[in-house]
Amino acid sequence: MTISPDNVRQLLEDESPDAVLVLLEGRAEVISQSESDTEAYRGALQVVSRDDLLQRIGGADLSDRLIEEQAAILDTTVAELGG
């Protein structure tokens, strides 16, 4: 699994207003949107922003099950893209 529940939890808990989950060289990482324009993250695939994920799950309780489901959905989406 490329995107883990821990990655999703980290994204949701990040306090940065522009936090995004990216894939770079086979690993998932939470960074700020502004960091994505730096040399260190050149070529990174943006998976989802914190705001987009919060909109997707609505005001739902952030249970472990919900976080695991979102991780699985994101992981499947990335796999279908060939990431």
MOCORMO-V748985 format. One record per residue. N is the residue number from 1. RES is the residue in one letter. PHI is phi in whole degrees, -180 to 180 (* if undefined). Layout:
# MOCORMO-V748985
n=N res=RES phi=PHI
n=N res=RES phi=PHI
This chain:
# MOCORMO-V748985
n=1 res=M phi=*
n=2 res=T phi=-81
n=3 res=I phi=-102
n=4 res=S phi=-104
n=5 res=P phi=-57
n=6 res=D phi=-63
n=7 res=N phi=-63
n=8 res=V phi=-66
n=9 res=R phi=-60
n=10 res=Q phi=-61
n=11 res=L phi=-63
n=12 res=L phi=-67
n=13 res=E phi=-89
n=14 res=D phi=-66
n=15 res=E phi=-89
n=16 res=S phi=-67
n=17 res=P phi=-67
n=18 res=D phi=-122
n=19 res=A phi=-66
n=20 res=V phi=-137
n=21 res=L phi=-98
n=22 res=V phi=-125
n=23 res=L phi=-115
n=24 res=L phi=-144
n=25 res=E phi=53
n=26 res=G phi=81
n=27 res=R phi=-123
n=28 res=A phi=-95
n=29 res=E phi=-151
n=30 res=V phi=-99
n=31 res=I phi=-137
n=32 res=S phi=-86
n=33 res=Q phi=-56
n=34 res=S phi=-66
n=35 res=E phi=-68
n=36 res=S phi=-65
n=37 res=D phi=-90
n=38 res=T phi=-89
n=39 res=E phi=-58
n=40 res=A phi=-61
n=41 res=Y phi=-114
n=42 res=R phi=-61
n=43 res=G phi=89
n=44 res=A phi=-70
n=45 res=L phi=-95
n=46 res=Q phi=-77
n=47 res=V phi=-89
n=48 res=V phi=-164
n=49 res=S phi=-90
n=50 res=R phi=-61
n=51 res=D phi=-60
n=52 res=D phi=-63
n=53 res=L phi=-66
n=54 res=L phi=-63
n=55 res=Q phi=-66
n=56 res=R phi=-64
n=57 res=I phi=-91
n=58 res=G phi=63
n=59 res=G phi=-89
n=60 res=A phi=-62
n=61 res=D phi=-63
n=62 res=L phi=-84
n=63 res=S phi=-74
n=64 res=D phi=-58
n=65 res=R phi=-63
n=66 res=L phi=-63
n=67 res=I phi=-64
n=68 res=E phi=-63
n=69 res=E phi=-63
n=70 res=Q phi=-65
n=71 res=A phi=-61
n=72 res=A phi=-65
n=73 res=I phi=-63
n=74 res=L phi=-64
n=75 res=D phi=-63
n=76 res=T phi=-64
n=77 res=T phi=-60
n=78 res=V phi=-65
n=79 res=A phi=-61
n=80 res=E phi=-69
n=81 res=L phi=-82
n=82 res=G phi=88
n=83 res=G phi=-83
